Amino acid sequence: MEETLEDLNLNKKNYNVLPISIALILAGFCCMLSETLLNMALKNLMAQFSVSATTVQWLSTGYMLIMGILIPVSALLIQTFTTRQLFLTSVIIFLAGTIVSSLALNFPMLLIGRLIQAVGTGILIPNIVNTLLIINPIEKRGKALGIFNLVMFCAPAIGPTISGLIIQNLNWRWLFFATMPFSIIALILGLKYIENVTSLSKPSIDFLSIVLSTIGFGGFIYGVSNIGTTTAVLIAAPIIIGCISLAAFVLRQLHMKEPMLDMHPFKKSMFSLGCILLMVMHMINFATMLILPMFLEGALGLAAFTAGLLMLPGGFLNGLISPFAGHLYDKFGPKALILPGYIISAISFLLLSYLVSTGISIPVLVVLHCLSLIAVGLINTPVQTNSLNQLSPKQYPHGTAILNTLQQIAGAFGTSLFVAIMTSYQKNYLSGVSSPSSSRNQALSLVFGVHNTFLIETVVLIVAVILSLFISNKNRIKNTAI
């Protein structure tokens, strides 16, 4: 699908890029920070509301589930409502969820507040990416998306540290109070600066597609989030139902004149390859964000705040490298960054897998974690930018929705899968010792589980290195014509 004259004129318009970007990125930062902000508060919430670990995890799983359901619908929303309408509505919804959560009197009220926050996030994130693509010419997109990816990865990375600091000194409600002023500032900036940058086609709403998408993505994410925590039926049934619904959804989109989510971007080989590489990176990264703190606390006996603090350097380095990688992408293309990124990542996890022990040097661990997140910065922005550069402007909303949906699915799947693998190796280790309940054996079992999990992640990363060899530096559009 090639650009129309209207598409070209739309992209030539001069936008007030800086204030628009600041409003978008500040709102995105608040939303993505909230995704992991409760990680270190879960034990406190379990005690206060008298709920189990399985129940309290829904504060995180539910957030991801709602995002997974909403993001596929975002292409339809972007084509139906203006940029300002979507931005302001999403920030207001997120702010409403934050207020409900901060005033929660019981666990159901807190969960409802979190789900409302997730609705705002699910609407906002694809709109941010789509807007950044339109207001920036192709030679600057890498840098623009790199700055945005600072939000996507730096915010969740520093979430546990901020959470630990607040929980140590204040009530858990301050986790929500702290983000309110920034959300309000983002709303004010949006009211003043956000422009309408999209051409509205107002496609007809196909409710069957929405139902199939909701059941498909929701069922799949729900199923994989249950891996290792419940019976096989509650894992397999939602995944099977989800996959059947997704197959029906895809077939319906391919035969619709105006699909809710256009599947034609997958005909671009570099887009499809980019989707795979992006999913691998998100699987590994989100799983590590959960497994590494568990190792620091369970095997090394560190306090939650200390564990969160040790995760902070990697998060900041990732935030710094993302816009830098975007700038390098604009100059040298994707392959010069993606291939080295996956090589660095594979080496980092290989070293981690063999060095993890109860006596591992903390500085060595921090350095390897930093290297792995530098690799994430080198991979994510070039893959995302290169994939979307293969598409025409009319396909941006659909390509953005596809990439963001796959990221959520990969994050949920990777976290559930690798935590389940780690738990399985722990159980195998404990079954072969005389006193499995002793603190030493519990720590050693965790080391054994983390070692094997990192080793398996290394194998997955080696496959990604091989796939990276097929990345082409040739964009669909070679110059600044749009």
Secondary structure, DSSP 8 states (H G I E B T S, - for coil): ----HHHHHHHHS---HHHHHHHHHHHHHHHHHHHHTTGGGHHHHHHHHT--HHHHTHHHHHHHHHHHHHGGGHHHHHHHS-HHHHHHHHHHHHHHHHHHHHT-SSHHHHHHHHHHHHHHHHHHHHHHHHHHHHHS-GGGHHHHHHHHHIIIIIHHHHHHHHHHHHHHHS-TTHHHHTTHHHHHHHHHHHHHH----S--------HHHHHHHHHHHHHHHHHHHTTTTS-HHHHHHHHHHHHHHHHHHHHHHHT-SS-SS--GGGGSHHHHHHHHHHHHHHHHHHHHHHHHHHHHHHTT---HHHHHHHHHHHHHHHHHHHHHHHHHHHHH-SHHHHHHHHHHHHHHHHHHHHH-STT--HHHHHHHHHHHHHHHHHHHHHHHHHHHTTS-GGGHHHHHHHHHHHHHHHHHHHHHHHHHHHHHHHHHHHTTSS-TTSHHHHHHHHHHHHHHHHHHHHHHHHHHHHHHTT-----SS-SS--
